[in-house]
Amino acid sequence: MQNDRTVLDGVPETLFIPLWARAVENGKAEPLLRDPKAAEIMQRIEYDFDKFARTIGLGGRSQLGCVMRGQVLDRWVARLLGAAPESAVIEIGAGLDTRFERVDNGRLLWIDLDLPEVIDLRRTFFEEQTRRVFVAESILDDGWVERIRSVAGDRPKLFLAEGVLMYFEETEVKDIFARIADAFPGSHIAFDAVGPFIKRMQSRHDALRNMNAPLKWALPDVATVTGWRNDYVREDVFYLMECAQYVRALPRAWRLLFATLLRGFRKDYVVAQFRLGATD
């Protein structure tokens, strides 16, 4: 199969981490998440994925964490579609995510939003269609709002920001939330965030240490978000390091760390869902 040489730098390069994580998981005998499309893409891309594979000796924390984070978000999307099958799902920083292939119910509208160079890369592996739209914009710019409004209309909306917001400054994250709340009141956003401990330890991160993509935003407590505006309502939360499934999969030394020295940091990585611009 022909390989596609891909050169990305900075934050866009981080899209290779979850792609690799899902492809590795797909190759396991009993995967937590099946993603043959991720495996196909990884085989076609000319990129040094081996640098991630070498981190498995450190416990493969990022590989497992990415997969479990993806599981949680898949469940939340499926839950929304169960209640509103024709919802619009907007993936902020879509990268090379394959969630549409995993959760499509045949009725939803999916919008992949990312930087122009990343959308160009997506077009190598995915095709736009009636229910799958590409928007080549920065989430920090204004153009995407009208584009999504024109495409999605009055459908219920869920914004997903997986592995994205921690690379922005807190003021930028607040602005993103406010823009969604004001433009699409009553919509939902699901995202993941690191805490202050992980941010301080980022130079030892098993995958990010290979990249020039510093973590900028840390969320000390998920309740902080509700303090940003009184029309932000927390709907769900998942703490990765409190999940028994995650802890059991780690080497014994890491399990002992979480039970002793790192006990106070077990909420330092969170996946959360909020309703923004709540109208009731």
CORGIKA-V349243 format. One record per residue. N is the residue number from 0. RES is the residue in three letters. SS is DSSP state (A for helix, B for strand, O for the rest). PHI is phi in whole degrees, 0 to 359 (none if undefined). NEAR is the number of other C-alpha atoms within 12 Angstrom. Layout:
BEGIN
N;RES;SS;PHI;NEAR
N;RES;SS;PHI;NEAR
END
This chain:
BEGIN
0;MET;O;none;10
1;GLN;O;290;11
2;ASN;O;266;15
3;ASP;B;255;18
4;ARG;B;287;16
5;THR;O;234;24
6;VAL;O;237;19
7;LEU;O;229;25
8;ASP;O;223;17
9;GLY;A;67;18
10;VAL;A;301;29
11;PRO;A;305;31
12;GLU;A;296;34
13;THR;A;295;38
14;LEU;A;298;40
15;PHE;A;287;43
16;ILE;A;294;43
17;PRO;A;294;41
18;LEU;A;300;38
19;TRP;A;300;41
20;ALA;A;299;43
21;ARG;A;288;40
22;ALA;A;296;35
23;VAL;A;298;37
24;GLU;A;297;32
25;ASN;A;299;25
26;GLY;O;277;21
27;LYS;O;280;16
28;ALA;O;296;10
29;GLU;O;230;10
30;PRO;O;290;19
31;LEU;O;288;28
32;LEU;O;213;35
33;ARG;O;266;28
34;ASP;O;209;33
35;PRO;A;298;26
36;LYS;A;295;28
37;ALA;A;297;36
38;ALA;A;297;29
39;GLU;A;296;25
40;ILE;A;297;35
41;MET;A;298;36
42;GLN;A;293;23
43;ARG;A;270;20
44;ILE;B;267;27
45;GLU;B;271;18
46;TYR;O;206;24
47;ASP;O;279;21
48;PHE;O;289;29
49;ASP;A;300;18
50;LYS;A;294;20
51;PHE;A;281;32
52;ALA;A;301;24
53;ARG;A;294;18
54;THR;A;280;24
55;ILE;A;301;21
56;GLY;A;297;16
57;LEU;A;269;21
58;GLY;O;111;26
59;GLY;O;57;30
60;ARG;A;297;35
61;SER;A;292;40
62;GLN;A;300;38
63;LEU;A;293;39
64;GLY;A;298;40
65;CYS;A;298;36
66;VAL;A;294;37
67;MET;A;291;37
68;ARG;A;301;40
69;GLY;A;298;39
70;GLN;A;303;29
71;VAL;A;299;32
72;LEU;A;294;39
73;ASP;A;301;32
74;ARG;A;296;22
75;TRP;A;291;32
76;VAL;A;296;40
77;ALA;A;299;25
78;ARG;A;296;18
79;LEU;A;298;31
80;LEU;A;292;27
81;GLY;A;295;17
82;ALA;A;273;13
83;ALA;O;219;20
84;PRO;O;298;24
85;GLU;O;257;26
86;SER;O;297;33
87;ALA;B;256;39
88;VAL;B;248;46
89;ILE;B;249;45
90;GLU;B;268;43
91;ILE;B;280;41
92;GLY;O;66;40
93;ALA;O;299;45
94;GLY;O;55;41
95;LEU;O;245;46
96;ASP;O;292;49
97;THR;O;237;34
98;ARG;A;295;41
99;PHE;A;305;36
100;GLU;A;296;21
101;ARG;A;274;23
102;VAL;A;238;30
103;ASP;O;304;25
104;ASN;O;257;24
105;GLY;O;85;17
106;ARG;O;228;20
107;LEU;O;290;33
108;LEU;B;248;37
109;TRP;B;245;43
110;ILE;B;237;41
111;ASP;B;266;45
112;LEU;B;244;39
113;ASP;B;197;37
114;LEU;O;298;31
115;PRO;A;306;22
116;GLU;A;292;26
117;VAL;A;283;35
118;ILE;A;298;32
119;ASP;A;302;26
120;LEU;A;293;31
121;ARG;A;302;31
122;ARG;A;296;24
123;THR;A;292;19
124;PHE;A;241;25
125;PHE;O;227;27
126;GLU;O;245;19
127;GLU;O;292;20
128;GLN;B;209;15
129;THR;O;303;15
130;ARG;O;255;24
131;ARG;B;222;30
132;VAL;B;241;32
133;PHE;B;258;36
134;VAL;B;236;37
135;ALA;B;267;32
136;GLU;O;215;28
137;SER;O;280;26
138;ILE;O;296;35
139;LEU;O;276;27
140;ASP;O;267;19
141;ASP;O;261;18
142;GLY;A;298;19
143;TRP;A;293;31
144;VAL;A;298;30
145;GLU;A;293;18
146;ARG;A;298;23
147;ILE;A;291;36
148;ARG;A;300;23
149;SER;A;287;18
150;VAL;A;276;26
151;ALA;A;267;29
152;GLY;O;57;18
153;ASP;O;260;18
154;ARG;O;299;28
155;PRO;O;303;29
156;LYS;B;233;39
157;LEU;B;235;43
158;PHE;B;265;42
159;LEU;B;245;45
160;ALA;B;228;38
161;GLU;O;260;41
162;GLY;O;64;43
163;VAL;O;235;40
164;LEU;A;293;36
165;MET;A;293;35
166;TYR;A;267;31
167;PHE;O;257;28
168;GLU;O;289;19
169;GLU;A;301;22
170;THR;A;298;18
171;GLU;A;289;21
172;VAL;A;297;28
173;LYS;A;300;26
174;ASP;A;294;22
175;ILE;A;299;33
176;PHE;A;299;40
177;ALA;A;295;29
178;ARG;A;295;26
179;ILE;A;294;37
180;ALA;A;298;31
181;ASP;A;283;21
182;ALA;A;277;25
183;PHE;O;225;33
184;PRO;O;302;28
185;GLY;O;89;27
186;SER;B;283;37
187;HIS;B;245;38
188;ILE;B;225;46
189;ALA;B;242;42
190;PHE;B;207;44
191;ASP;B;242;40
192;ALA;B;211;41
193;VAL;B;267;39
194;GLY;O;265;31
195;PRO;A;300;24
196;PHE;A;296;26
197;ILE;A;297;30
198;LYS;A;300;26
199;ARG;A;294;17
200;MET;O;264;19
201;GLN;A;297;26
202;SER;A;293;18
203;ARG;A;256;19
204;HIS;O;298;26
205;ASP;O;294;27
206;ALA;O;248;37
207;LEU;A;294;32
208;ARG;A;295;21
209;ASN;A;273;27
210;MET;O;226;26
211;ASN;O;260;18
212;ALA;O;215;27
213;PRO;O;293;30
214;LEU;O;284;33
215;LYS;O;246;25
216;TRP;O;248;28
217;ALA;O;237;34
218;LEU;O;250;33
219;PRO;O;292;23
220;ASP;O;204;24
221;VAL;O;299;31
222;ALA;A;295;21
223;THR;A;303;21
224;VAL;A;296;30
225;THR;A;294;24
226;GLY;O;278;14
227;TRP;O;291;23
228;ARG;O;209;22
229;ASN;O;282;19
230;ASP;O;253;25
231;TYR;B;257;32
232;VAL;B;240;32
233;ARG;B;286;28
234;GLU;B;247;24
235;ASP;B;200;24
236;VAL;B;207;28
237;PHE;B;220;33
238;TYR;B;256;29
239;LEU;A;303;35
240;MET;A;280;36
241;GLU;A;257;25
242;CYS;O;276;25
243;ALA;A;299;17
244;GLN;A;298;17
245;TYR;A;292;30
246;VAL;A;296;27
247;ARG;A;298;21
248;ALA;A;280;22
249;LEU;O;276;26
250;PRO;O;300;19
251;ARG;A;304;14
252;ALA;A;300;17
253;TRP;A;288;23
254;ARG;A;298;25
255;LEU;A;294;15
256;LEU;A;298;18
257;PHE;A;293;26
258;ALA;A;278;19
259;THR;O;235;13
260;LEU;O;297;13
261;LEU;O;260;19
262;ARG;A;305;17
263;GLY;A;285;18
264;PHE;A;248;26
265;ARG;O;286;30
266;LYS;O;252;30
267;ASP;O;276;30
268;TYR;B;222;36
269;VAL;B;231;38
270;VAL;B;245;44
271;ALA;B;224;37
272;GLN;B;231;36
273;PHE;B;232;37
274;ARG;B;258;35
275;LEU;B;251;36
276;GLY;O;63;27
277;ALA;O;305;24
278;THR;O;255;15
279;ASP;O;218;11
END
